[in-house]
Amino acid sequence: MATVLAVLIAIGIAIAIAVPSGLVLGSVPAVRHATRAVIEFLRPIPSVALIPLALVMLGFGPETKITLAVYAALWPILFNTIYALDELDPLLVETSRVFGTGRVGVLFRVALPSALPFVLTGIRLAATTALIVLVSVELMAGADIGLGYFIMEARSGPGRMDQVLVGTVVAGVIGVLLNNGLERVRRRWVAW
């Protein structure tokens, strides 16, 4: 449960950061151009490589694993949101403006609904990425609770490979359930 709760918290935070940032970066070319170098520098850094730095800065609490999971989950959501705005039909924007809709109105009434399928795909990718990072951090950073901790403890015991396998299968089941749940959300919200 600790791992599932951490995944949900990490995805919620990543959505709260990445969707508005993606909307700004996708709709304001000057901001996108100004931040491109920083984003392209940070994006390829693996979250797992940041474990030592996060442990020094945040300690061994759940904040560390959630922070690293947010960092990993941020990128698929952010880039899917940006690319969704790149695919936005200019005719929709112009039609909306002809009817007197301002820039913010176009963003929320035209751009965001058009981007929603892309955003939901990014969230699906981010959820499984966050799960991988959380279990990895729990394994590598010596957490005292969670699925990674369970696998680590089972691994250290004599002849407990069955428990390691069970922990691995549970991680897979959680990943499938997350993916299926998010796919149902996508079908419900963007049935078109």
Secondary structure by P-SEA (a helix, b strand, c coil): caaaaaaaaaaaaaaaccaaaaaaaaccaaaaaaaaaaaaaacccccccaaaaaaaaccccaaaaaaaaaaaaaaaaaaaaaaaaaaccaaaaaaaaaacccaaaaaaccccccaaaaaaaaaaaaaaaaaaaaaaaaacccccccaaaaaaaaaacccaaaaaaaaaaaaaaaaaaaaaaaaaaaaaaccc
